[in-house]
Amino acid sequence: MIRKVPKNAWYPAWLREVLESIRPLEGELQVRVQARLDCLTRPPGSLGRLEEAARQYAVIRGQERPKLQKKVVYIFAADHGVTEEGVSAYPRTVTAQMVYHILRGGAAINVLARHVGAEVRVVDIGVDHDFNQLAGLIHKKVLRGTRNLGKGPAMTRQEALIAMEEGCGLARQAAEDGIDLLGTGDIGIGNAIPSSAIAAVMTGKPAHAVTGKGTGHEAKGLRQQNRIIEQAIELNRPDPRDPLDVLAKVGGLEIAGIAGFLLGASACKLPVVVEGFISAAGALIAVRLHPPIRDYIYISHRSTERGHRVMCAALGLPPLLDLDLRLGEGTGACLGISLVEAGVKVLNEMATFEEATASQRS
């Protein structure tokens, strides 16, 4: 049964089309894939969540023995007006600096992507910097950063939708490019604030329950962050029943891009390994728009950000790893990709008891 978009919700045609094309995973195929897993030469279930990851991947791809060769991590980069409030340990200019650094191949994401054999693609969806036609960068800038959510809406609804549509288009292009597995990443000084705000609004938790230190921020900044989040929610009054309202009023451009990316990937039956806290905010928006999307994504790791635990619980998705990561960029997604690929190799390459017996007879 496909969940229909409410008639009273104002969604553009492209969004309606995408949402209505995302279907629940096929139950019969799940049974067939599980039957093969049960016949592999090991005690049933002894490879734990590697088996779950493999089954999910196979069903998303619609194949009992799926291929997994091309892996790409998309890093969405954007700036945030809320940095005016002094809520970040780093200046806003670091976002653009990190874009250059990743494109040169020297960041943590580059190291881990090479380790797992994944390509890295960086998307400028809202950086407050003019990159001109910088080679290797995907140019999808909607705004030069959001507005200060502590003083009014971060974006208009239309701006949030444009960013979502750009993300959706990138996922659809990835499907046309023959990519088998996607990962998300994010860059954006100050992006923990909108992520915490989204977590608070969408789960009903108070700001202090979903706000952490962020990347490199000392604990002394927590009170200021909590105050800004509470102020933003009180001032903008985002409606938790309307994910687009929440996204526009207290979200970020990279969060909107990631939400749209997950929509497009799900519509194209492309599984996505979601990075930590910021990417999870995009996932929460996407899943609240259309719950079947949760079946198309993996949560790569459990961030040390307390709000990430709240969002994972709201999504009903347990992380694949818990390594005390909190860098972002897509580093956790790379490690998660390696686990999904390991599970798929077990499914495809491990012998069943019947195959092993036949080999011994011959």
C-alpha distance (Angstrom), angle and dihedral (degrees) to the residues before:
residue distance angle dihedral
M1 . . .
I2 3.81 . .
R3 3.78 116.0 .
K4 3.81 107.1 -124.1
V5 3.77 121.8 -141.2
P6 3.83 108.2 -105.3
K7 3.79 110.4 -99.9
N8 3.79 91.8 -131.7
A9 3.81 93.9 54.4
W10 3.77 114.6 98.8
Y11 3.77 106.7 -134.4
P12 3.81 125.8 155.3
A13 3.79 118.1 -113.8
W14 3.80 95.0 -103.4
L15 3.81 91.8 55.5
R16 3.79 93.5 47.0
E17 3.79 90.1 50.2
V18 3.81 93.3 50.0
L19 3.81 95.3 45.7
E20 3.80 93.3 49.4
S21 3.83 91.8 48.8
I22 3.83 94.0 57.9
R23 3.77 107.4 94.8
P24 3.80 132.6 -172.3
L25 3.79 114.4 -97.7
E26 3.80 117.4 -87.6
G27 3.80 111.1 -96.4
E28 3.82 96.5 -159.1
L29 3.80 92.1 55.9
Q30 3.80 90.3 49.5
V31 3.79 88.6 56.9
R32 3.82 92.6 50.5
V33 3.79 93.7 47.6
Q34 3.79 91.3 47.4
A35 3.81 89.5 50.1
R36 3.80 90.2 58.3
L37 3.80 91.9 45.9
D38 3.81 89.6 51.7
C39 3.80 90.3 54.7
L40 3.80 96.6 52.3
T41 3.80 117.6 116.0
R42 3.79 98.6 -94.5
P43 3.79 136.0 71.8
P44 3.83 107.7 -71.8
G45 3.77 112.5 -88.4
S46 3.81 94.3 4.5
L47 3.81 92.6 127.2
G48 3.78 88.9 57.6
R49 3.76 117.6 -169.6
L50 3.80 93.4 6.6
E51 3.78 85.5 71.0
E52 3.81 91.7 47.9
A53 3.79 90.8 50.2
A54 3.79 91.5 50.0
R55 3.80 93.3 48.5
Q56 3.79 92.2 49.3
Y57 3.80 92.3 48.4
A58 3.81 93.1 48.6
V59 3.80 93.3 49.1
I60 3.80 93.2 46.9
R61 3.81 89.7 51.3
G62 3.79 91.5 44.7
Q63 3.82 95.5 -127.0
E64 3.79 133.7 110.4
R65 3.82 90.8 -145.7
P66 3.80 104.0 27.8
K67 3.79 125.8 -173.9
L68 3.79 120.8 -125.1
Q69 3.77 113.1 -171.3
K70 3.79 113.6 123.1
K71 3.81 116.3 59.4
V72 3.80 125.0 177.2
V73 3.81 132.4 179.5
Y74 3.80 115.4 -153.3
I75 3.80 113.9 -154.5
F76 3.81 114.3 -159.0
A77 3.81 113.6 -154.8
A78 3.81 126.5 -164.4
D79 3.79 142.5 144.8
H80 3.79 129.9 -124.7
G81 3.79 130.6 -138.2
V82 3.80 90.8 -148.0
T83 3.81 88.8 77.2
E84 3.83 84.7 82.9
E85 3.80 85.3 77.9
G86 3.80 93.5 63.4
V87 3.80 93.7 -115.2
S88 3.82 96.7 138.0
A89 3.78 131.3 73.8
Y90 3.82 90.0 -142.2
P91 3.81 132.6 54.8
R92 3.78 119.4 -105.8
T93 3.82 91.7 -111.0
V94 3.81 89.6 72.3
T95 3.82 90.4 77.3
A96 3.81 91.6 66.1
Q97 3.80 91.3 40.8
M98 3.81 90.0 55.3
V99 3.80 91.0 50.6
Y100 3.80 89.8 56.6
H101 3.80 91.4 44.0
I102 3.80 93.6 52.9
L103 3.79 92.5 45.8
R104 3.82 87.9 54.2
G105 3.81 88.6 54.3
G106 3.80 99.8 -121.0
A107 3.81 103.5 111.8
A108 3.80 129.2 99.6
I109 3.81 90.1 -104.8
N110 3.80 90.2 57.0
V111 3.80 92.2 51.7
L112 3.80 94.2 49.3
A113 3.80 93.4 41.7
R114 3.80 90.0 55.0
H115 3.79 88.7 47.2
V116 3.82 92.7 57.0
G117 3.81 96.3 34.6
A118 3.81 96.1 -112.0
E119 3.79 129.1 143.3
V120 3.80 119.8 -127.5
R121 3.81 121.1 -139.6
V122 3.80 119.9 -176.0
V123 3.80 119.8 -152.8
D124 3.81 122.6 -160.6
I125 3.78 100.6 -152.6
G126 3.80 97.4 153.3
V127 3.80 116.3 -8.3
D128 3.80 116.3 151.3
H129 3.79 92.1 -128.9
D130 3.78 137.3 85.9
F131 3.80 108.5 -120.0
N132 3.82 92.0 173.0
Q133 3.81 105.3 -157.0
L134 3.79 95.7 -30.4
A135 3.81 108.7 -176.7
G136 3.78 115.6 -115.1
L137 3.81 94.5 21.5
I138 3.80 120.9 111.6
H139 3.81 105.0 -134.4
K140 3.82 110.9 -144.8
K141 3.81 101.3 135.1
V142 3.81 112.7 166.3
L143 3.83 97.8 172.6
R144 3.79 136.3 -9.3
G145 3.78 89.3 -104.5
T146 3.78 131.7 -46.5
R147 3.79 124.9 -75.1
N148 3.78 121.9 -100.2
L149 3.81 104.7 -76.1
G150 3.81 88.6 -161.2
K151 3.80 89.0 68.4
G152 3.81 102.1 33.9
P153 3.82 142.6 -35.6
A154 3.79 114.8 -25.9
M155 3.82 90.4 -139.6
T156 3.76 141.2 -5.2
R157 3.77 116.1 -102.3
Q158 3.80 89.0 -110.1
E159 3.82 92.6 53.3
A160 3.80 90.6 50.8
L161 3.80 90.2 49.8
I162 3.80 91.9 50.0
A163 3.81 90.5 53.3
M164 3.80 90.0 48.0
E165 3.78 91.4 50.0
E166 3.80 90.9 51.4
G167 3.80 90.2 52.4
C168 3.79 91.6 46.8
G169 3.78 90.5 51.8
L170 3.79 92.0 52.1
A171 3.80 91.3 54.2
R172 3.79 91.4 49.1
Q173 3.80 90.2 50.0
A174 3.81 89.0 50.1
A175 3.79 89.2 56.1
E176 3.81 90.2 51.0
D177 3.81 88.9 49.5
G178 3.80 89.9 59.2
I179 3.80 96.6 -113.1
D180 3.80 112.9 164.4
L181 3.81 103.9 -165.3
L182 3.79 131.1 21.2
G183 3.77 133.8 -159.1
T184 3.78 130.8 -166.2
G185 3.78 129.2 -138.9
D186 3.78 136.9 170.8
I187 3.79 142.6 -152.2
G188 3.79 123.6 -172.8
I189 3.78 132.1 125.7
G190 3.80 107.7 -125.4
N191 3.81 95.3 17.9
A192 3.81 93.9 127.9
I193 3.82 89.5 72.0
P194 3.84 97.1 61.2
S195 3.80 90.0 40.0
S196 3.80 90.8 54.5
A197 3.79 90.6 45.2
I198 3.80 91.3 52.6
A199 3.81 90.3 47.8
A200 3.81 91.5 50.6
V201 3.79 95.2 48.2
M202 3.80 97.4 41.8
T203 3.81 95.8 45.7
G204 3.80 100.5 32.5
K205 3.81 92.1 -123.5
P206 3.82 121.5 142.2
A207 3.79 117.6 -105.0
H208 3.81 94.6 -106.7
A209 3.83 90.5 57.0
V210 3.80 93.7 58.4
T211 3.81 102.9 32.9
G212 3.78 124.9 92.8
K213 3.78 138.6 167.5
G214 3.79 96.0 -81.8
T215 3.79 122.0 -151.4
G216 3.77 109.2 -26.8
H217 3.81 97.6 -16.9
E218 3.77 120.1 134.8
A219 3.80 121.9 -127.1
K220 3.80 90.8 -110.0
G221 3.80 88.5 74.1
L222 3.79 93.7 59.6
R223 3.79 95.7 87.6
Q224 3.79 90.8 52.5
Q225 3.80 91.9 48.6
N226 3.80 92.3 48.7
R227 3.79 90.6 49.6
I228 3.81 93.1 51.2
I229 3.81 93.0 47.6
E230 3.79 92.3 48.8
Q231 3.80 89.9 46.6
A232 3.81 92.3 49.3
I233 3.80 92.9 50.3
E234 3.80 93.7 46.2
L235 3.80 93.2 46.3
N236 3.82 99.6 42.5
R237 3.81 99.0 32.8
P238 3.82 96.5 -153.6
D239 3.82 112.8 -157.8
P240 3.84 110.6 -123.7
R241 3.83 88.8 -156.8
D242 3.81 89.5 62.6
P243 3.83 111.4 55.9
L244 3.80 92.0 -170.8
D245 3.79 90.7 55.9
V246 3.79 90.4 52.1
L247 3.79 92.2 46.4
A248 3.79 93.9 50.0
K249 3.79 97.5 43.9
V250 3.81 102.3 42.6
G251 3.81 105.5 7.2
G252 3.78 137.7 90.9
L253 3.78 137.6 -117.5
E254 3.81 94.0 -114.3
I255 3.80 89.4 48.9
A256 3.80 89.4 52.2
G257 3.80 90.7 47.2
I258 3.80 91.3 51.0
A259 3.82 91.8 48.0
G260 3.80 90.2 52.8
F261 3.80 90.5 44.1
L262 3.81 90.2 57.0
L263 3.80 90.8 48.7
G264 3.79 92.3 52.1
A265 3.79 93.8 44.2
S266 3.81 92.5 50.4
A267 3.79 90.9 49.3
C268 3.82 89.0 52.9
K269 3.83 93.6 44.9
L270 3.79 92.2 -114.9
P271 3.82 116.1 145.6
V272 3.80 117.3 -133.9
V273 3.81 129.4 -155.5
V274 3.80 105.4 -147.6
E275 3.82 121.2 -143.9
G276 3.82 121.0 -135.6
F277 3.79 135.5 -75.7
I278 3.80 103.4 -20.6
S279 3.81 95.4 41.2
A280 3.81 89.2 47.2
A281 3.81 88.5 59.0
G282 3.80 87.9 58.1
A283 3.80 89.9 46.7
L284 3.81 91.3 51.4
I285 3.81 90.9 52.9
A286 3.82 91.4 48.1
V287 3.81 95.1 47.1
R288 3.79 92.7 47.2
L289 3.81 87.8 52.8
H290 3.81 90.9 51.7
P291 3.85 120.0 1.1
P292 3.86 97.2 -155.3
I293 3.82 87.8 70.6
R294 3.80 89.4 78.0
D295 3.82 89.0 71.7
Y296 3.80 90.9 60.7
I297 3.80 98.3 55.4
Y298 3.79 140.1 69.2
I299 3.79 123.7 -153.7
S300 3.79 103.2 -133.8
H301 3.80 101.4 -155.7
R302 3.77 145.1 -16.9
S303 3.79 108.9 -100.2
T304 3.77 121.4 -144.8
E305 3.81 86.7 -121.3
R306 3.82 105.7 108.2
G307 3.80 91.4 -142.8
H308 3.79 89.8 61.4
R309 3.79 91.8 63.2
V310 3.80 89.1 51.8
M311 3.80 91.9 50.5
C312 3.81 93.6 47.0
A313 3.80 89.0 52.8
A314 3.81 90.6 48.6
L315 3.80 90.1 49.9
G316 3.80 91.7 46.5
L317 3.80 90.2 -133.1
P318 3.82 122.0 127.7
P319 3.83 114.8 -144.9
L320 3.79 118.9 -112.8
L321 3.82 93.7 -134.3
D322 3.80 140.9 23.7
L323 3.81 109.2 -160.2
D324 3.82 102.3 141.8
L325 3.81 90.4 -104.9
R326 3.81 121.2 164.2
L327 3.79 105.5 154.5
G328 3.79 101.8 99.6
E329 3.82 117.7 -165.9
G330 3.80 89.6 118.5
T331 3.80 96.1 -70.5
G332 3.80 93.3 130.6
A333 3.80 90.8 44.2
C334 3.81 90.1 58.0
L335 3.79 91.6 53.6
G336 3.80 90.4 45.8
I337 3.81 90.3 51.1
S338 3.80 89.0 55.8
L339 3.82 90.7 55.6
V340 3.80 94.0 47.7
E341 3.79 89.6 49.5
A342 3.81 90.6 49.0
G343 3.80 90.0 53.6
V344 3.81 92.4 49.1
K345 3.81 90.5 50.4
V346 3.79 89.6 52.9
L347 3.81 89.7 51.8
N348 3.79 94.1 47.4
E349 3.79 104.5 33.9
M350 3.79 107.1 31.3
A351 3.80 115.1 94.7
T352 3.79 123.2 -119.7
F353 3.79 119.5 -129.2
E354 3.79 88.9 -104.9
E355 3.81 92.6 52.1
A356 3.79 91.9 46.4
T357 3.83 91.9 49.9
A358 3.80 91.8 49.4
S359 3.78 90.0 51.0
Q360 3.80 91.7 50.9
R361 3.83 90.9 49.6
S362 3.79 92.6 51.7
